[in-house]
Amino acid sequence: MKLISSNGNYREITIHGMGSALERTINLALQFQ
C-alpha cells in the first residue's frame, strides 16, 4: 500500500475501486519478499 500511496496516479486508481485487488496482490507480494 505504501508503494501505491507514494504515486498519485496509482493512488487514484485505488480510489476507483480496483485498489481492493491491487492491495491484496501487493500485500501477498510483500509477504513473500
C-alpha positions in Angstrom: 0.0 0.0 0.0 2.9 2.3 0.7 4.2 1.8 -2.9 0.8 2.9 -4.2 0.4 5.9 -1.9 3.8 7.2 -2.9 2.5 7.5 -6.5 -0.5 9.8 -7.1 -1.5 8.0 -10.4 -1.8 4.6 -8.7 -3.5 6.1 -5.7 -6.2 7.5 -8.0 -6.8 4.0 -9.4 -7.2 2.5 -6.0 -9.9 5.1 -5.2 -11.9 4.0 -8.2 -12.2 0.5 -6.7 -9.5 -1.5 -8.3 -7.4 -0.9 -5.2 -9.0 -3.8 -3.5 -7.5 -6.3 -5.9 -4.2 -4.4 -6.2 -3.8 -4.1 -2.4 -4.3 -7.8 -1.9 -1.8 -8.6 -4.7 0.8 -6.2 -3.3 0.3 -7.4 0.2 0.9 -11.0 -0.9 4.0 -9.9 -2.8 5.4 -8.0 0.1 4.8 -11.0 2.4 6.8 -13.3 0.1 9.7 -10.9 -0.3 
